[in-house]
């Protein structure tokens, strides 16, 4: 279970929905971006994803 208490802590939840990381998510992705692009997109998209994970403090 995610520390937010709302869902299982899986990739989709962390990258799209977790309220604990909402502010950071909006900073990294100010415009909607698909989960597919966050995980498999071009280099710039992947760099944003790694930046997000790094700054979130999550351990992977």
C-alpha positions as CSV (number, residue, x, y, z in Angstrom):
1,X,0.0,0.0,0.0
2,X,1.2,3.5,-0.8
3,X,2.0,5.9,2.0
4,X,-0.8,8.1,0.8
5,X,-3.3,5.3,1.8
6,X,-5.2,5.6,-1.5
7,X,-3.9,2.8,-3.6
8,X,-1.2,0.2,-4.1
9,X,2.2,1.7,-4.6
10,X,2.8,0.7,-8.2
11,X,4.4,2.6,-11.1
12,X,1.2,4.0,-12.5
13,X,0.0,5.3,-9.1
14,X,3.3,7.0,-8.4
15,X,3.7,8.6,-11.8
16,X,0.0,9.6,-12.3
17,X,-2.1,9.7,-9.1
18,X,-0.3,9.8,-5.8
19,X,-1.3,12.9,-3.9
20,X,2.0,12.8,-1.9
21,X,3.8,13.8,-5.1
22,X,1.2,16.0,-6.8
23,X,3.2,19.2,-6.6
24,X,6.4,17.7,-7.9
25,X,4.5,15.9,-10.7
26,X,2.9,19.2,-11.8
27,X,6.3,20.8,-11.8
28,X,8.0,18.0,-13.8
29,X,5.0,17.5,-16.2
30,X,3.0,20.8,-16.4
31,X,1.0,19.4,-19.2
32,X,-0.6,16.0,-19.4
33,X,1.7,13.2,-20.5
34,X,0.8,9.6,-21.0
35,X,2.2,6.9,-18.7
36,X,3.6,5.2,-21.8
37,X,5.6,8.3,-22.8
38,X,6.9,8.7,-19.2
39,X,8.2,5.1,-19.3
40,X,9.1,4.5,-23.0
41,X,9.2,7.9,-24.6
42,X,12.1,9.8,-26.1
43,X,15.2,10.7,-24.1
44,X,13.7,14.0,-22.9
45,X,10.6,12.3,-21.5
46,X,12.8,9.6,-19.8
47,X,15.0,12.3,-18.3
48,X,11.9,14.0,-16.7
49,X,10.8,10.6,-15.3
50,X,14.2,9.9,-13.8
51,X,14.3,13.5,-12.4
52,X,10.9,12.9,-10.8
53,X,11.8,9.6,-9.2
54,X,15.1,11.1,-7.9
55,X,13.5,14.2,-6.4
56,X,10.5,12.2,-5.0
57,X,12.8,10.4,-2.6
58,X,11.3,7.0,-3.6
59,X,13.6,4.0,-3.6
60,X,13.4,1.8,-6.7
